[in-house]
Amino acid sequence: MGKKKEKKVKGAEKTAAKMEKKVSKRSKREEDDLEAMIAEFQNLDAKKTQVVETTCPPPPARLSASLSAHPEKDELILFGGEFFNGKKTYLYNDLFFYNIKKNCWVKSEIPNPPPPRCAHQAVVVPQAGGQLWVFGGEFASPNGEQFYHYKDLWVLHLATNTWENIKAPGGPSGRSGHRMVLSKKQLLVFGGFHESTRDFIYYNDVYSFSLDTFSWSRLSPSGTAPCPRSACQMTATPDGTGVIVYGGYSKVRVKKDVEKGTIHSDMFLLKREGKDGQEKWLWSRMSPSGSKPPPRSGFSLAVGPGGRAVLFGGVCDEEEEEELEGDFYNDLYLYDTVKNRWFPGLLRGNKSEKKKRRRGKKGGAEGEGGEREEGEETAAAAAQGPTEVVREMVTEDGTVMTIKEVIPGAQEEEEGEEEEEDEDAWAPLVEPCQRSSSMATVRQGKLYLYGGMFEVGDRQFTLSDFYCLDLNKMEQWEVLVEMDPKTQEWLDESDSEEDEDEEEEEEETKGAEGKEESEEESDEEEDEAEHPAVEEGETVTEYQLRTEQYWITAARANMGQDAKDKKVAKVALAMAKVFYEDQ
């Protein structure tokens, strides 16, 4: 018996070794395949010899692109990104310019651009008429199962509309999800990750690229460094002597086929000391005051007026066994790099706040929104007692999309009849819906936010909406491009590769199509008739309570059996509210 067992163990070890060898070979083949695919993209781009600029609609939906403010003009620069429709992954290397004053987009096709990528980093510098520096990022196969991580460095010369590939040795290894900022006359790169079919690795190394000598150097800071991570916030200190790192994400393999993700919420300062050429770098842990953001990853970041770092949205993944579900955010936090203090970026509204000040209510807005401290913001929020309204928009395929809005508290509406005289005073504050991996930048004190993604059940929706917020006034978001739920595309895995169902529909006669349409319409009418009717004089809350179980069942059918109960209940309430309002 003992010998047989020993043989079985040795046989299992041999099988595992063979499988490991096969996986290694496959991983190498996959990387070669992706390199060939990237080379093909570059060959096609190499055929373009002239710069072509075209006025165009806003860029299509995407996430993990880069949005940068032009250093000299009132323009924003959008480059790269990705889009996933449930079956296929698309990577971009297109380049768009947004003219802030004219509120229009221009697509700029410049010869020999970087190959398509996402999760890269882009930094603008003012020298030589303005430059956009791009480093790293990743390329994924159409099926989203193979990844290639770039380690190339590019510069877009904005004055001459030319791309240049900077081939300097000694730079960081291929990676994505890293961070890069301008600190004096150098680009500092920190962290990131590299993932393949076989394995993954996270980094906490630091590299410096000199804009004077065009050379890389790896820094060796002393002190306690952050643990390896990607997708953190990295902000240059106002005096240019270093950078501040906050948060991030990493994962470790706890078993052979089990990985565990960690969201970091710690904070570090990397500081330069000494003279040029003899400088030393030191890591130190920071303990900021104020109200720090709840743990999350995938947040957007930008630097606002007065050196304040701006953090928007993100997602907190909840892992249960092999399931992964995320709670998405659309809140705003500001970090004062001078005072080492966090505070929530609460919106005051416009007319409603003026009305409150006239009435002399406590906790009203005082001073400039960008200058109020965290305690004052919290007091204002408590006095307002804002109420979250979850509004649901239904796409063509029946998927419910959640949009959160905030309206002032009921306590203010009960103050008197004078409130009712000005209906506009209590118009809901419009906010971007919850999301992660959106693009953010600041120009002339205004925060611009583009695209990103959020999930409903097992579906991922990529956005193309565009918002602006004045960080000095902190009154309300301005919608530059509205989200259209009907443009959301999602292909289920059950759809055939050749879209057989669609082809069959095209082959049917017009008569049959007409019959199907009439049947679908009657089905829709039946479905509508089956919804619990709103009783006379019934409030929305009463209707929601009375019909709760019905809408929970409907939400569960839409979101799938694996969706969490609390999310299903939240969507059910929203669906009931939407139906109530439509009656």
N, C-alpha and C positions, 0 to 999 in steps of 0.2 A: 504493500500500500504506500509505504514511504517513498519508494522509487518512482511509482506512478505519479505521485503528487509532485515530486521534484521535477519530473519530465514536463508535467503540465505547466509548472511555474516557468521553467526555462523556455517552453514553447510560447507562453504568453509574452515573455520578455523579448523573444525574437520577433514576434508579431508586432509588438509595440515599436521596436527599433526599426523594423521595415516601414511601418506607417510613418514614423518620424522622418525617415529618409525621403519617403514619397512626398510628405507635406513640404519638406525643405525644398525639394526639386520643383514642386508645383509653385511654391512661393516665388522662386527665382524665375520660373517661366512667366508667372503673372506679371512680375515687375518688367520683364523683357517685353511682354505684350503691351503694357501701358506705355513704356518708353517708345515703342513703335507707333502707338496711337498718337502720342504727343508729337513725335517727329512729323507725322502726317499733318497735324494741325499747323505746325510751323512751316512745312512746305507750302501749304495753301496760303498762309499769311505772307510768305516770302514773294509770292507772285504779285502782291500789291506794291505798287511803286509810288503812288501819290496819296497825299492826305485828302480824304474826302469827309467834309463836314455837312451833316444833314439835320435840319430841324425835324424833330420827331416827337411822338407821344412819350409819356413817362416810360422809363425802362420796365420791362416785364418783371413779374414777381421773382424774388430771389432772397437768399439769406447768406450770411457769412461772406459778404462782399466787403469792400472798403469804401467809406464815404469821407472825403477830405475837403477842407476849406482851402480855396486858392489863397496863397499868401499875399497876393497883391490886388486881386479883383474880387468883386462880389459874385463869386462863382463857387459852386460845389463840384467835386470830381468823384464820380462813382466808377469803380473798376471791379470786374470779376464777379464771383459769387456762384451759387449753385441753386438748382431747382430739382425737386423730386416729386413725381406725380403718383407714387405708389408702385410703379413698375420700372421706371427708368430715371436715371440720374443725369442731369445736364450740367455741365461746367462751362462757365463763360470767361472770356477775356475781352469783352466789349468795354468801351470807354465812353462815358457820358459826361457832359458838362451841363450844370443847371444854372441858368442866369437868374439870380435872386430878384433883381429889379424888374425884369421882363416876365418873370414866372414862366420860363420856357426851357425846354430840353434840347440839346444838340448832341447827336451821336458823332463821334470823331473816329474815323478809321485811319489809323496811322500805321505805316509799313513796319514790319518786323516787331510786333508787340510780344510781351511775355505770353507763353502758352496758357490755356485756360486753367483756372485755379479758384479755390475758395480757402477760407480760414488763413489767409496770408496777412501781412501787415503792410500798411502804407503810411508814410510820413512826408509831410510837405516841409520844404525849407525855402527861405526867401532868396538865397543866392542865385546869381546868374539869371535873374528874371523869373525865378520860381522853378522849383523842381519837385517832382513826386517820386519818392524812393519806395520801392516794393521789394520785400524779401519773403521767400519761402511760400508756404501754403501746400495744398494737396490737390491731387487729381484723382478722380474715382472712375472706375469702369462704369458703363451704362447700367449694369445690374447692381451696382453699389457694393460689390463684394471684394473688389481689389482696389488698393490704394497706392498711390505714388506720392512721396513727399519731396517737395522741391528744396534745394539749398542755393538757388540762384538769386542774384541781386540785380535789380533793374532800376534805371532812372528815366523818368519822362521829363524831358526838357520842355517846360511849358512855353518858353519864349519862342522856340523853333519848331514845336510840335514833332519831336523826334524821340523814339525810344532808344535806349542804349543798354546793352548787357554788360555789367561791370564784372570782369573776370579777375577777382582778387583772391589769392589762396588764403588758407588758414581760417576760413569762416565757420559758422556753426554747421552742424550736420543737417541733413534734410529733416524738416519738421513742419507742423502746422499748429495752430492754436497758441503760438508764442506771442510775445508782446515786444514792440519796438517803439522807442520814443527818441526825440531829439533832445540832447543835453549839451548845451553849448555847441561846439562844432563837431559833435560825434553822434552817431546813432547807437543806442544801447539796445541789445537784444537779450531777452530773458525767457527761459522756460520753453514750453511747448511739448509736443509729443510726436512719436512716430509709431504707426500701427501697420501691421501686415496681417495676412491670413494666419501666420504662425504665432506672432507675439506682438507685444506693445511695450513701449518704454516712455517714461515721462522725464523731463529735464528740469534742472534748476541751475544750469550753467549761465554765465554772463559773457557776452561778447561786445566789443566796441569796434565800430567802423569809423575811421577818421575821414571827415569830409575834406580835409586838407591834403592828406597823402593817399587817399583811396586805398587804405590798407586795413585788414582785420587784425584784431588782437584779442586773445582770450584773457579775461580778468580773473584774478585769484583773490577775491575779497577775504578778509579775515572776519571773525565773529560768527554769529549764528545765522545761517542762511535759511530761507524758506525751504520746505521740503519740495521735491519735484512736483510740477503742476503745469496746467495749461489754462487758458481762458481767464486769467486774472486781470485785475485793473493795475496798470502801471502809469504813474503820473510823474512828470519831472517836477522837482521842487522849484519854487519861484526864483531862487537865487542861482539855479543852474548847477548846483554842487552835487546833485544826486537824483534818485528816483524813489518813489513810494510804491510798494507793491501790496495790493489787498486781494484776498480771496483766491479763487481759482478752483480747479477740479483735477482729480487724479483717480486712478483705479488700480487695484492690485489683484493678483490672482490668488484666491484663498484655497481653491482646489484645482484639480487639473482642468475642469471645464467650467469653473465657477469664478466669476469676477465680482468684485465689490467696489463700487464707486464712493468717493469721499468728496464732499463739498467743503472747501476751506473758507474760514472767515477770519483768519489771522492777518496781521499787518506788519510790514517790515520797511525799514529805511536803508537804502544802499547809498552811502555817502562817500564823496571823493575828498581826500585830504592831501595837502602838499602842493608843490609847484608843478607846472606842466613838465612832463618828461620824467618827473620823480613822484608822481601821484600814487597814492595808495587808496584802496577801497575797503570799506568796512560795512558789514551787515549788522543791523541792530533791530531788535523787536520793538514795535510801537504799541502803545495802549491809548487809543484815542478816546476822547470824552464824547458826550452826546448820545444820540440814538442811532446805533449802527444798523445797517440793513439786515433783515433776517437772512439766514444762509440761502444761497442760490448760485446757480451757474448760468452761463449763456446770457449774462446781462450786457447791455450796451454801455459804452463809456465815452466821455468826451471831456474837454477842459473848458470851463466857463470863465466868466469875468472874475478878476481878482485871484486867479489861480485855483479856483474851486473846481474840483473834480465832480462830474455829473454822472450818476449811475441810474440807468432806467431798466425796468423789467427784469426778465430772466425766468428761470425755472428751477424748482426744487424737486428733484426726482426722488420718489419714494419706492424703494426696492423691497419687494416681498417675495421671497423664494426666487422664482425665475421670472416674475413679473416686474415690470418697470412702468410706473405711472408718474406723471409730472404735474405739479401745481404751478401754473404760470402766473406771472405778475405784470402789472402795468404801472407800478408806483415809481416814484422819483426820490432819490436821495442825493444830497450834496455833501461833499467833504471839503472842509476848509483846510488847505495845506499849511497855512500860516498858524492857525490856532489848534491844529490837530484835533478837529472836532467834526462829528457827523451830525446832520440834522435832516429831517424829512422835508422834501420839496412839496409843500402843500399849496394848491392853487386857491386863490382868493375869489376868483370870479370877477365880474366887472360891475354891472349895474347893481347886483344884489349887495355887493360890499359897500357901494356908495350909499345905498338905502340904509344899511345898518349903521354907518357912521353918522348919518343925519339923525337917527333915532338915539345915538349915544349908547349903543349896546356894548356891554363888556366883551373883551376878547376880540374886538374888531381889529381890522388890519391897521397897522401903524408902520410908517416908514416905508422904505423900498422893500419889495419882497425878497430881493437877493441879499438884503442886509440884516434881516431878522434872525435872531438866534433860535436855536432848536426849542427852548422853553417857550418862547413867544409863539412859535408856530404851533406847538402842541396845545397851548391855551386857546389859540384862535380856533383850532380844530374842535376842541371840546365845546366851545361856545356855539359853534355853528351846528354841531351834531349832524354832519353830513350823512346821507343815506345812499348806499350803493344800490343802483338799479341794474339788474342783469337783463339785457335785451338780447333776444335770440333772433338771428337771421337764418333762414333756411335756404340752402343751395338747391340747385336744380335736381340733384340726386337725393334730396331729402335730408342731408346732413345738417344738423343744427350748429351754427357758429355763435359763440358767446361774445358779446360786446358789453363792457362794463361802463356805466356812466355814474356820475355823482351829482346828487341834487341836495340843496340845503335841507336842514332838519325840519321836522314838523313843528317844533317849538317856535320857529320863526314865523311860520305860516299862520300860527294862531295868534299872532301879536295884534292883529286888527284888520279892519276892512281895507285900510289904505294899501295893504299889500296887494289886494285883488285888483286895485285900480291899474297897476302896471304889471301885466302878465309877463312882459319880457324880463322883469327883474328876477324872476325865478326860473328862467330857462336853464335846463340841465347843462352842466359843464361837459363838453365833449372831450373825450380822452381816447388815445389809441387803445385798442383792445390788448388784453394780455398777450405777451409774446416773448420769444427769446431769439437770439442771434440776429437782431436787427442792426442796422447801420446808423451811427450817430456822429454828428460833428457840430461844432459851434463856430458861428461867424457873426461878428459885430454884436456879441451878446445874445444871440438867438440860437437855441438848440434846434437842430434839424434831425428828424428821425425818419428812416426809410425802411419799409419791408420788414422781413423777419419771418418767423413761423410760430404756429401753435398747434396743438393736437386736440382732436375730439375723438375719444375712444382710441381706436387703432389707426386713425387717419391723421395725416400730417398736412396742414394747409400752409402754403407759402404765400406771403402777402406782397402787395405792391403799393400800399397806401403811403402817404407822405404827410408829415406833420411839422409844425414849427411852434416853438414856445419861447417867448421873451423872458429870459432868465432874470432880468432886472425888475420886471413888473410882476412876474409869476401870477398872471391873471387867468389866462385860459389858452388851451391849445388852438392853433389855427390849422384847419384842414386844407392842405394844398392839393392832395390827390385823395379822393374818397375811396374806401374799400368797396369793391363790388363783389358780393358773395357769389354771384352767378358766373364769375370768371374762374372760380376755384375748380381745379381739375384733380380728380383722384380716380385712379384705375385700380380696382380690386384685383387681388391675385387670381380670382376665379375667371377674370377676363382672359380669353385666349390670346396667344401671341399675335395672331393674325387678325384679331378683332372680328372673329367669325360672325358674331351676332350682328355687328354693324353691317357686314357685307350681305347677310341674309335679308336684313331689312331693306337694303337698297335694291335687291333683286325682286322684292314683292311688288305687285301692281299697285297703282294709285288707289284703286278701289279697296284693296285689302288694307292699305295704309290708313285710308279714311275710316274704315271699320275699326281698326285698332285704336285710332285717335279718339273716336266717339266712345269706345269701350273704356279707354283710360279716363276720359272726362267724366263718364258716369261713375267709374270707380272712385274718382276723386270726390265727386259730389256725395257718394255714399259714405266715404271716409269722413267727410266734413260733417255729414248729418249724424254720424255715430258719436262725435265728440259730445260730452255732456253739455247741455244747453245752459246758458247763463240765466239765472232766475231774476225776475223783476226786482229792482232795488238792491241786488246783491253787490257787495263791494268786491274788489279783486282779491282781497285777503280771504274773504268768506268763500269765494268761489274756489280759490286754491286749496283751502282746507277741506271743502266738501268733495272735491274731485281729485284729491292728492293721489290716491291709489291708481286711478285710471292713467294719469299723466306719468306716474313712475313706470307703469308697465309700458307705455308708449316710448318713454325715454330709454328704457332698458332695451327695447327692440331696436332702437336706432343706434345705441352706443355699444351693444354687444354684452354678452353675459359676463365678460371679464372686467367690465368697468366697475369702479368702486362705488359703493352705495351712496356715499356723500356727494359724489359728482353726479350720479344719476338723479338724486333728489334735487340738486341745484338746477340741473337742466330741466327737470320736470316742472319745477316752479316757474321757470322762465317760459316754457312752452305754454303753460296754463295762462300766464299773463299775456303772452302774445295773442292767444286765441280770444281771451276776454276783451282785449283792446280792439280786436277786429270785428267784434259783434256790434 
